[in-house]
């Protein structure tokens, strides 16, 4: 994708230009920042903080580049302070956001956890999103298939899914269509871009919501 060009798979929605890559993207795949008190760069995960927005793609390399190359100051047209470990902070905030959304879906009856319940939802075609722990057994996870035209989320840990479902750990989860499913998928995709994931699909060492 060239600098300043739209991706071909974009659909209607607000778009902004990433200060690191120069690419124009839909905002649900980006991180908004504002310059807060004492000229400090503040991530605005919910997109609600007052002030002029500075946008970076939800991608670890892009965020690191923006932090290290003074791109926030260039965009803000003023000296700014970038918090140390900004990308890791964003990852933690996004992880917490995804956990909160899944928890809300569970409380409204739109999410279930546990192999048998997930299998039942998949069999009845009630599940739109299959969620499986990144550190779960690969053999066990292959027994369940992503819904046709559905979505797969596999980069949250068993502990993180446990927090979302009110248990110690969770390996298998599912979301029904409608409700919060779209928001969960969008936030999970942002997390995927920021999170360090190994070739085997495991989360990078030390990357948890706690």
C-alpha positions in Angstrom: 0.0 0.0 0.0 1.5 3.4 -1.0 1.8 6.3 1.3 -1.3 8.4 1.6 -3.4 5.9 -0.4 -6.6 4.1 0.7 -6.5 0.4 1.1 -8.8 -1.4 -1.3 -10.8 -3.2 1.4 -11.9 -0.1 3.2 -15.5 0.6 3.6 -17.5 3.7 4.5 -16.4 5.3 7.8 -14.3 8.1 9.3 -10.7 8.0 8.0 -7.5 9.6 9.2 -3.9 9.6 8.0 -1.3 7.8 10.1 1.6 10.0 11.1 4.0 7.1 10.9 3.1 5.3 7.7 1.3 8.1 5.8 -1.5 5.7 5.0 -5.2 6.7 5.2 -7.2 4.2 7.2 -10.5 3.9 9.0 -10.3 5.2 12.5 -11.5 2.0 14.1 -8.1 0.5 13.0 -6.1 3.3 14.5 -5.1 4.9 17.8 -6.0 8.5 18.6 -3.7 10.7 20.7 -4.1 14.2 22.1 -1.6 16.5 23.7 -2.6 16.7 27.4 -1.5 18.8 30.4 2.1 19.6 30.5 2.4 18.8 26.8 2.3 15.1 27.3 1.1 12.7 24.6 -2.0 10.9 25.9 -3.5 7.8 24.1 -7.3 8.2 23.7 -8.4 4.6 23.3 -12.1 5.5 23.4 -11.7 8.5 21.1 -13.5 10.9 23.4 -10.8 13.2 24.9 -11.0 16.9 23.9 -8.3 18.4 21.7 -7.0 17.9 18.2 -6.4 14.2 17.4 -3.2 12.7 16.3 -3.6 9.4 14.6 -1.4 6.3 14.4 -2.2 2.9 12.9 -2.9 0.2 15.5 0.5 -1.4 14.7 3.4 -1.9 17.1 6.0 -0.9 14.5 4.1 2.3 13.6 3.6 3.3 17.2 7.3 2.6 18.1 8.3 4.7 15.0 6.1 7.6 16.0 7.5 7.6 19.5 11.1 7.3 18.6 11.3 9.6 15.6 9.6 12.7 17.1 6.5 12.3 14.9 4.1 13.4 17.6 5.9 16.7 18.0 5.9 17.2 14.2 2.2 16.5 14.0 1.4 18.7 17.0 3.7 21.5 15.7 5.1 21.9 19.2 7.4 20.1 21.6 5.7 17.2 23.4 6.6 14.6 26.0 6.1 10.9 24.9 5.7 8.6 27.9 8.2 5.8 28.2 6.8 2.5 27.1 3.9 4.1 25.3 3.3 1.1 23.0 3.1 -1.3 25.9 0.7 1.1 27.7 -1.6 1.1 24.7 -1.5 -2.7 24.6 -2.6 -2.9 28.2 -5.4 -0.4 27.6 -6.6 -2.2 24.6 -6.5 -5.6 26.4 -8.5 -4.2 29.2 -11.0 -2.7 26.7 -11.5 -6.1 24.9 -11.9 -7.9 28.3 -14.5 -5.3 29.4 -16.5 -5.7 26.1 -16.5 -9.5 26.3 -17.6 -9.3 29.9 -20.5 -7.0 28.9 -21.5 -9.4 26.2 -21.4 -12.3 28.7 -23.6 -10.4 31.1 -26.2 -9.7 28.4 -26.3 -13.4 27.3 -24.4 -12.8 24.0 -21.2 -14.7 25.0 -20.5 -18.2 26.4 -17.3 -20.0 27.6 -16.4 -23.6 27.8 -15.8 -26.2 25.2 -19.3 -27.8 25.3 -21.2 -24.6 25.3 -19.1 -23.1 22.5 -19.5 -26.4 20.5 -23.3 -26.2 21.0 -23.5 -22.6 19.8 -21.4 -23.4 16.8 -23.6 -26.4 16.0 -26.7 -24.3 16.2 -25.1 -21.5 14.2 -25.7 -19.1 17.1 -22.0 -18.1 17.3 -20.6 -15.4 15.1 -17.2 -15.1 16.7 -15.0 -17.9 18.0 -12.5 -16.9 20.7 -9.7 -19.2 21.9 -6.8 -18.6 24.2 -3.4 -18.1 22.6 -1.8 -20.4 25.2 -4.4 -23.1 25.0 -3.7 -26.6 23.6 -3.4 -26.5 19.9 -4.9 -29.9 19.5 -7.9 -29.0 21.6 -8.5 -25.8 19.7 -8.5 -27.5 16.3 -11.7 -29.4 17.4 -13.7 -26.2 17.0 -14.0 -24.3 13.7 -14.6 -20.6 13.1 -18.2 -20.0 12.0 -18.8 -19.7 8.3 -18.5 -16.0 7.5 -17.6 -15.5 11.1 -14.5 -14.2 12.9 -11.7 -15.8 14.9 -9.9 -14.2 17.8 -6.9 -16.1 19.1 -4.5 -13.6 20.7 -5.9 -13.3 24.2 -4.4 -15.5 27.0 -6.4 -18.0 29.1 -6.0 -15.7 32.1 -7.3 -12.7 30.1 -10.3 -14.6 28.9 -10.9 -15.8 32.4 -11.2 -12.2 33.5 -13.7 -11.6 30.7 -15.8 -14.6 31.6 -15.5 -14.3 35.4 -13.4 -17.5 35.8 -9.8 -18.3 36.6 -9.0 -19.3 33.0 -10.9 -19.8 29.8 -9.7 -21.6 26.6 -12.8 -21.5 24.4 -15.4 -18.7 24.1 -18.0 -17.5 21.5 -20.0 -14.4 20.8 -23.4 -14.3 19.2 -24.0 -12.0 16.2 -25.3 -8.5 16.9 -24.9 -6.9 20.2 -21.3 -6.1 21.1 -19.8 -8.6 18.6 -18.7 -5.9 16.1 -17.1 -3.8 18.8 -15.3 -6.7 20.3 -13.9 -7.7 16.9 -12.8 -4.2 16.1 -11.0 -3.7 19.4 -9.5 -7.2 19.2 -8.1 -6.4 15.8 -6.5 -3.2 17.2 -5.0 -5.3 20.0 -3.7 -7.8 17.5 -1.8 -5.1 15.6 -0.2 -3.8 18.8 0.4 -7.1 20.6 3.6 -9.1 20.1 2.6 -12.5 18.9 5.0 -15.3 18.1 4.9 -17.4 15.0 3.1 -20.1 16.9 0.4 -17.6 17.9 1.4 -17.1 21.5 1.4 -13.7 23.2 4.8 -12.2 23.8 6.3 -12.8 27.1 4.9 -10.6 29.9 2.0 -9.2 27.8 -1.0 -9.4 30.0 -3.8 -7.1 31.2 -2.7 -7.3 34.8 
